[in-house]
Amino acid sequence: MTLAFELEALQSLADPNDVFNNARQWTEYVGVVSEKPTYVVTNFTRKHRVRQDFFSGPRGVEESLTNIAKQFDTDRHVFVGVDEEDEALAAATGWEFLHVEDAADAAGWTLAGDERDAEPAEEPSRDDWP
């Protein structure tokens, strides 16, 4: 599986580094796409020590998703986003869409606003992913 996070979706998670480390256990490639300038993505991923396999660079999200799907030939391409616009981009490029809240729930990730209420989750398996 290739897993792409829209930057806003990744920012809504309590521990982006932990999310990427967890996702690497059941995905082949994971990265970030955004309409924001490259330096914004780079600054965020460095600050949170996120090691990404790809990023959108100077391209927009739609072009990035198209190029990533061509470069990373996996059985699934899943785009984690935050709104209907992200869902439409996924549909336009042939990616599966998951809202960040649904992805967090399925994988046991904590949303940034949920940190106080969170209990340690069991490690999800590949079979737990929608």
C-alpha angles and dihedrals in degrees: 000000000000112000122196124187123203104229093242090053091051091048090055092062121092096227114018093180091055090047092054093045090050094046091051088066091067106019131066098213133018131179150139132264127187146156087229120101116278093250091060091056092042093050092049095047093046092048090052095038092239114165108204128193092210142002135190097250113184092340126095122250096262094051090043094053090049092050094043092053089053094047099042109050104195133146092253137025113199124186117200111204145152111235150017091278090060090047090052091050090052091050092047092053100039096252125136112245128221124178109233092242092054092046091049091049093049095045099038095245121152120237115226093250093048100059097108093050098044124114120196108275127218114254107270119229127221087259091062093062114099 
